[in-house]
């Protein structure tokens, strides 16, 4: 199917809206789209309500973005995950690695909280 990626910047928030499949074939495009994001300068929310499939490559790309944010003392938000995406996050134990919720605004508010970077980061 493919993946559509749209990025919207609002002050200190970037919302990346995904639609389609986040898998081994589409991850390179996703990574290119988020490569220039600086999680130390803005909160990042991934809107995933229209994601129909996510595989281990997609999870790896999300975790990579999450790790960049963690080093800046921030968290990445996932807004509106489809039931399929939510199930994958829960089964893999990654649900707690992200700020997950329904609306972009509520997820963004939680993702904007800046914590001290972890020791040794």
C-alpha positions as CSV (number, residue, x, y, z in Angstrom):
1,X,0.0,0.0,0.0
2,X,2.6,2.6,1.0
3,X,2.9,5.3,3.5
4,X,1.9,9.0,3.4
5,X,3.7,11.3,5.8
6,X,2.7,14.9,6.5
7,X,4.5,17.1,8.9
8,X,3.0,20.2,10.6
9,X,5.0,22.5,12.8
10,X,3.3,24.6,15.4
11,X,5.5,26.7,17.7
12,X,7.4,24.1,19.9
13,X,5.4,21.1,18.5
14,X,5.8,18.9,15.4
15,X,2.9,16.6,14.4
16,X,3.8,13.9,12.0
17,X,0.7,12.3,10.5
18,X,1.1,8.9,9.1
19,X,-1.4,7.1,6.8
20,X,-0.9,3.6,5.4
21,X,1.7,0.9,6.3
22,X,4.8,1.6,8.4
23,X,6.9,-1.4,7.4
24,X,10.3,-2.4,5.9
25,X,9.4,-0.8,2.6
26,X,8.2,2.5,3.9
27,X,10.5,3.1,6.9
28,X,13.2,4.8,4.8
29,X,10.8,7.6,3.8
30,X,9.6,8.0,7.4
31,X,13.2,8.2,8.6
32,X,14.0,10.8,6.0
33,X,10.9,12.9,7.0
34,X,11.9,12.9,10.8
35,X,15.7,13.1,10.3
36,X,15.8,16.9,10.7
37,X,13.6,17.0,13.8
38,X,15.4,18.1,16.9
39,X,13.6,16.7,19.9
40,X,15.5,19.1,22.2
41,X,13.8,22.0,20.5
42,X,10.3,20.7,20.0
43,X,7.9,18.1,21.2
44,X,7.1,15.4,18.6
45,X,3.7,13.7,18.2
46,X,3.1,10.9,15.7
47,X,-0.6,10.8,14.7
48,X,-1.3,7.1,13.7
49,X,-5.1,6.8,13.4
50,X,-4.7,5.9,9.7
51,X,-1.9,3.4,10.1
52,X,-3.1,0.0,8.9
53,X,0.1,-2.0,9.5
54,X,3.2,-1.7,11.5
55,X,6.1,-4.3,11.5
56,X,9.3,-4.6,13.4
57,X,11.0,-2.1,11.1
58,X,8.3,0.5,11.8
59,X,8.7,-0.2,15.5
60,X,12.4,0.3,15.2
61,X,12.0,3.6,13.5
62,X,9.7,4.8,16.3
63,X,12.0,3.6,19.0
64,X,14.9,5.4,17.2
65,X,13.0,8.6,17.3
66,X,12.0,8.0,20.9
67,X,15.7,7.4,21.9
68,X,16.7,10.7,20.3
69,X,14.0,12.5,22.3
70,X,15.0,10.6,25.5
71,X,18.5,12.0,25.2
72,X,17.0,15.5,25.1
73,X,14.9,14.7,28.2
74,X,11.7,14.5,26.1
75,X,9.1,11.8,25.2
76,X,7.5,11.1,21.8
77,X,3.8,11.0,21.7
78,X,1.6,8.7,19.7
79,X,-1.9,10.1,19.0
80,X,-4.9,8.1,18.0
81,X,-3.2,4.8,17.3
82,X,-5.5,2.3,15.5
83,X,-6.5,-0.8,17.4
84,X,-4.0,-2.8,15.4
85,X,-1.1,-0.4,16.3
86,X,-2.2,-0.2,19.9
87,X,-2.1,-4.0,20.1
88,X,1.4,-4.2,18.7
89,X,2.6,-1.5,21.2
90,X,1.1,-3.5,24.0
91,X,2.3,-7.0,22.9
92,X,5.9,-5.7,22.4
93,X,5.9,-3.8,25.7
94,X,6.5,-0.5,24.0
95,X,3.2,1.1,25.2
96,X,5.0,2.6,28.1
97,X,7.9,3.9,26.0
98,X,5.7,6.6,24.5
99,X,3.0,9.1,25.5
100,X,0.0,7.4,24.0
101,X,-3.5,8.9,23.8
102,X,-6.4,9.8,21.6
103,X,-6.2,13.5,20.7
104,X,-3.1,15.2,19.5
105,X,-3.5,18.1,21.9
106,X,-3.6,15.9,25.0
107,X,-0.7,13.8,23.9
108,X,1.3,16.9,23.0
109,X,0.8,18.4,26.4
110,X,2.3,15.3,28.0
111,X,5.1,15.0,25.5
112,X,6.1,18.6,26.0
113,X,7.3,18.0,29.6
114,X,11.0,18.2,29.6
115,X,12.8,15.9,32.0
116,X,16.5,15.8,32.7
117,X,18.3,13.5,30.2
118,X,19.2,10.1,31.7
119,X,22.6,9.8,33.4
120,X,25.4,8.9,30.9
121,X,23.4,10.1,27.9
